[in-house]
Amino acid sequence: MKSTRFMLLAQLLLAILGATPANAAQKIEAYTDRKSYVAGDTISFYVSTDSPTYQIDIVRDGLTPQTIASVSGLTGALRPATPFGWLGANWPLSHTWVIPANWSTGSYYARFVTTDSTTHFHPFTIRPTVPGSSSRIAFCLDYNTRNAYNYWGGASLYTGSPIAIKVSILRPFAVENGLGKGSYLPPQCHGRIEAEGYPLEYITESDIHQNPSLLQAYDVVIFSAHAEYNSREFFDAIQAHHDRGGHMAFFSANDLWWQVRFDDGGATMVGYKSTAVPADPMYGVNNSLLTTHWYDPLVNRPGESLQGITFLANSGGFFLPENFKVRKASHWIFAGTGVQNGQTIGQGIAGGETDFIGRASPPVVDILLAARLSRPAVAQAPPQPFEAVGAIYYEDSPAYGFPNGKGGEVFSAGTQTFCTMFRDSDPDNQIGRRMLRNLLDHMLANPPPPAPVIAPRHKTITTATPKPAER
């Protein structure tokens, strides 16, 4: 008893004096000056640590992450807390790294390690120097949604007092969220595509936002893991890609949901969300730029006008996950799989945030997979059970507004966990991987014509979806 009392007293004194117990883990956090680089660019690292020295490892992410470079013995310095840190950490430069020409395009992260092995991560992307030079498939990495959820510095677009309306990419990701990686990017998506023999070129939403013509270099654009927050420039660019006959695959759900804008040369993301009317300065000035839901009548550009399906608000987490059931076994995406209509595939992948057919008059669609979500997962009364359209594929028709009868092909998985079906642990992984190959082979075999990008048409639709609660 005396020993316990002494330890408690000692800990109290240490807290009062600001000392750190000898067995306490060291601290380290870090961020980069950008999220997208090419060979020859300089990466600037900003690091705060109480470790006397630290190490940086550069890792290319994938099914088997590869450490490709390291530097150790860097001098550490602990940075003071930053007021309004969600608007940027504003730390002094700690280290720089020039990207060698032999580093391939990919999803990367820096691993920061203290002398006691405390570890922190921060992600970034290396895009190709010449777009389209090594692949006709672009894999678009998500940073907007990661930034929206990141509460480092005391606030995010979801948390804080008050909740933030602007958040900066120039700050670490919260340690609790993947030890600094931000929201989860499942490597079984891009890693599996590479493992199946398809080279990828990696880009970010910011790259598309800043250079919409970038997508002219690609036949197929893949989005993962969660493209929930999008700028007008980004939406215009992917619409134009689609309208010229380019293809897209969304391996997620709840995409194209909130419009955002960017300040400070792209470093600060602006999202008023539920307060956009009347707080957003664009309200009443240019309502098409309001940072609210894309489906809001003032914006009138619902995401399902491009994807064919939409998120069902408040569906995420209310129901236990289910397996998908095959709806159209005769479709070419199932060629060689041997599946039959009604067969269940994918272990529990129809769950969490999911999409459904949400409009009164949907376009011509092929519903490939579906699951009825009805088993409550939480104590409170869930919303009405519904059919999650786990994956749909559609082609545009003249009835959908394309004078030539067809835009690009769009695959929408309709669940955030779709890529888990590619994992070795999923008993249906061979079916999932064959579907993946069929999808990419079909899209690559039907490239868009080499025509100028046409101006995007802001298609409007009548939606049957009730206005969702904010999230």
N, C-alpha and C positions, 0 to 999 in steps of 0.2 A: 504493500500500500504506500509506504514512504517513497519507494522507488518510483512508482507511478506518479505520485504527487510531485516529486522533484522534476520528472521529465516534463510534466505539464507546465510547471513554473518556468523551466528553462526555455520551452517553446514560446511561452508568453513573452519572456524577456527578449528573446531573439526577434520576435515580431515587432516589439516596441522599438528595439534598437535598429531594426532594418537589416539584421544579419541573416545569413542563409545557413541553415544547418548543413553539416558536412555531407550528409547523405542525400540532400535535395538534388533533384535533377537540374542540370543546367538549362538555360533558356536559349532558344534561337528561333528567329523568324526572318523571312527574306522575301523580296520581290524583284521583278525585272522591269526595265523601262518600257518594254513592249511585250506583245504576245506573239508577234510574227516577224521572222527574220529570213534573210537569204544568205548564202555563202558570201563571206567577205564582210558582212555586217558585224558590228561590235555589240555584244550583249553587255549591258550595264547591270550589275548586281548591287542591291542595297540590303545590307544585313545588320541585324541587331542581335547581339549575343553577350552573355556574361562569361562565356568561355574565353580563356586567354588566347586560344587559337582555334581555328575550325578548318574544315575541308569542304570543297565543293566537288561533287561528282556530276557529270552530265550523262543522262540516261535516255536512250531511245526506247520509248514504250512499245509494248506489243505483247503477244502471247508469252514471249520470253524476253523480259526487259534486258537491254544490253547497255552496260556502262562503257562508254566510248572515250571518256577523258576524265581526268581528276587533277586537282591541285590542292595541296595540303599546306599547313603551316601559315595560313592567313591570320593576320592579327585581328582579334575580336574587339568589339566595342559595343556596349549596351546603350541603345538610344532611348531618350526619355519618351514618355507617353506623348502622343500627338493629339492636341485638341482637335475635335471634329475629324478624327482619323479616317472616317469613311470617305472624306473628300480628298484623301491622299496622305501618305505617311510623311513625305517631305524629309526623308533621311538623306544624309550625305552619301556620296558614292563610296562603295566598299571595294569593288573589284570589277574588272572588265575582261572580256574574252572575245577574241576575234574568231568567227566561225570559219573553219577551214573549208576549202572547196570540196573535199571528199566526204563531208557529212551529208548524208542523203536526206531528202525531204521526209518529214515524219512528225509524229507527236512526241515531244520531249519533255523532260522535267529535270530541274536541278535538285540534287539532294545535298542538303547542308548538314554537316555532322560535327558535333562538338567533341571535346576531348573525353567526355564521359559517354559518348555515343548517342546522345540525344539527337534526334533527327527531325528535320523539317524539309518540306518539298515546295517547289513552285513550278508550274507548268508553262511551257511555251511551244511554239511551232516553228519548224523550218520549212518554208515553202520553196518550190523550185525557182531557180534563177530565170529560166525560160518556161513559162506556163505551157503545159501540153507537150513538153519535149520528151518525157519519159512515160507518160500515161495519158489516156483520154478520160480517166476517172479522177475526179476531185473529191477528196474526203474533207468535208467542212467541219472543223472542230469548234465546239461551243465554248465561248467565254462570256457572252452576254448574260446568260442565265446564271452562270457561276458567280458573276459579279453582282447580280441582283440579290442572290441569296447570301452573299458574303457579309457577315456582320462584324468583320474586323474593324476596330476603331470605335465600336459602340452602336452602329446602326447599319441597316440594310434597307432594301425596298420592302422588307417584311417586318423588320424589328427596329426598336429604338424608341426613344421618348423625346421628341416625336419620331415617327418612322421617317426614314430618309426619302427625299425626292431626287437626290443626286448621289451617285456613288462613283468612286474612282477606281480605275484598274491599277493605279500606282500605289498599291498597298499589298501586304501579304494576304493570303487566304487564311481564314480562322483555323487555328490548330486543330480544333475539334472536328473540322470537316476534311477528312482524308489527310490529316497532318500537313495541310497546306496545299493539297492538290485542287481544292475546290470541289464542286459537285462531281459525282462519280462518272468517269468516262470508262465504260467497260472495254478493256482491251480485246475482248472476244469479238467486238465489232470490226474494227480496223485490222486487228491482228489476225483474225480468221480470214478476212478477205485476202490479206497478203499471203497467208499460209496456203490458201487455195490457188495461188499462182497469179493473182491479179495485182500488178503494180499500181500503187496509188500515188497521187500527188496531194499534199496536205495544204489546206488554206484555212483561213478563219473567216468568221462573219465580218470582221473589220476589214479584211482584204476585199471582200465583195462590196462592202459599203463604200470604201474609198475608191475602188476601181471596178465599176460594174462590168466593163468590157472584158474583165478577166475570164468570165464564164464562157466567152466565145472559144476559148482554147479546149473546152471539154464537151464530150458527148453525154456524160453522166455525172451528176453531182449527188453525193451521199451526205445526209445530215444525221449526226448522232453526237451527243446523246439526248439533248433536250433543247430544241431551238424555240424556246418559249418567248423570248424577248427579241424584237426585230426592229430595225429602222426602216423608214420609207424607202431609202436608197437600196437597202438589201432586198426588200420585198419587190420593188420594181425590177431589180436585176434578175431575180430568180423567175419572176413572171415572164420577162423578156426571153430568158433562156428557154423556158417552157414553150412560149409562143412560137419560137423559131424551130421547134422540134426537138429541143434538148430534153433529156430524161432526168428524173430525180427519184431518189429513194429516201424515205424518212423512216429510219430504224428506231422510232421512239413514239411518243404521244404527247399531247398538250403542246404542240408546236404552233407557231404563228398565232400567238395568243395576246401578247401585249405589244403595242407600238412604243418605241423609245426614240429619243434623239441624242445627239452627242455634242458636247462642248469641249473646249480646250484641246482642239486638234484631235479629238477622238479619245482623249484620256478620261473624260467624265461622261457617264451615262445618265440621262435624265428620264425619270419615269414618275409622273404624278399619280398614275393609276386611279384609284377611287376618288381622289381629290382633283382630278384633271378639270372637272367642271365644278366650280369656276376658277380654280387656282392656277391652272396652266396658262402661261402668257399667250399661248396660241389660241385659247378659247375665244371665239368670236372674231379672231383675226385670220386664222387659217385652220379651220377645224379638221382638215385632212391630216394635220400634223399633231393632233392631240395625242398625248401619251396615255391613252386609255386602251380598252380592248379594241382589237381590229374590227370586231363585229358591231361595235357601238354605232348607232345610226348616224352620229355626227362624222364618223370616219367611213363607215359603210364599205368595209373591205374584209369580210370574214375570211379567216384562213382556209375554211373548207372550200372556198371558191377556187382554190388552187390544189388542195389536197384531196378533196372529195369527202372527207370526214372531219369531225371536230371533237374536241375534248368535252366530256360531260362534267361540268363543274361539280365539286363536292363528291365525285365518285371515288376519288383516290383514297384508299384505306378504309372505306366503309364496308366493303365486302371482302370475303376471303377469296384468294386467287383461284382461278380455274384453269383447266387445260383448254386449249382451243379444239374446236371440231371442224373438220374439213367440210366446206360448203360446196366447192366446185372442183371435184377431183379431176374432171376432164380438162381443166385449164392447163396451158403449157407450163406454168410455173411448177406444177407437180409431175411433169414428165420424168419417168424413170424412178419415181419414189414408190410406186405401187400402192399409194394410199387410196382409200375408198371414202365416199361421202358418209359423213357421220363419224368417221374415225377420229379419236382424240389424239392430238400431238402437242408437244411442248409442255413440260411439267410445271404447271402453275404460272405460266407466263402471261396469262390474261388476268392482270391484277394491278394494284396500285393505280396510277393515273392511266386511264384508258379512253379511247375515242369511240364514237358511235356515229351512225347516220343521223345527223341532226337537223336536216332541213326539210321543208315541206315538199319540195320538188327536186330531188337529187338528180345529178347528171347520170349518164349511162355509166354504171359501175359494175365491176365483178367482185362480189363479196366472196373472198376465198376462205377465210377463217372467221369463226365467231364463237362467242361463249356467253352464256347467260350468267350474269353475276347476281346472286340472290342470297347467299349465305352471309348473315351479318358478321362483321369482324370486330365490332365495337359495341359497347353497352348502349349508347344512345341510339334512338331510332334512326336507321339509315334512310336515305332517299329511296324512291321507288326502284325496285330491281329493274335491270335493263340488260339489253344485249350489247355487249362490247364487240365491236367489229375489230377483231384482233389483227387482221391484215386485209386490206382491200387493194385492188389494182384496177385502175380505170384508164380508158383511152377517151379522148374528147371526140365528140361527134358533131355534125352540123347542128343538131338540136341543142347542143351546149354552147353554141355561139361561134364556132370556128368556121369561117367561110370555106376553107379548103378541107374541112372534115376532120382534121386531126392536129393536135398540138403534140408536145412531148408526152411520153408515158410517165406516170407517177405511181410509185408504190408507197403505200402508207401502212406501216406495221400496226399502228394503233395501240401499242403498249410500250412502256419504257423498258420492259425486260425482254423484248423480242430476241435480242442477240444471245440470251442465255441458252437458247435452243441450239446454238452452235457449239456449246461446251462439251468436252468429253464426258462430263458427268450426266448429261441429259441423255436418256435412253433413245431419244428421237433425233440425236445430233446428225445422223447420216441423212435423214429426211430434210432437216433444216439446212444442211450444207448443200444438198442437191438443189433445194429451192433457191438458195443464194446463187449458185452457179447458173441455174436456168435464168434467173432474173438478169444477172449481169451480162450473160451471153446474148440474151435477146435484145437488151438495150444497145450493146456494142455492135450488134449485127444490123441495127437500124439507126445509123447516125443521123443527126440533123443535117439538112442541106447547107452548103457553104453560102448562106445568104446573110445580108446585113441583119443585125438585131432590130426587130420591129419595136415600136413603142408599146409598152405594156398597156393592156386594156384592163381597167379596173372593173372586173366583173362584179355585179351585185346580184345577190340572191335573197329570196325570202326564207328566213330561218324559222323553224318551229321550236327552236330551243328557247326556253324561258331565260330571262336575264339571270346569270349565275351570281351566287354570292361572291364577294371578293375573296381572293386568296393570295 
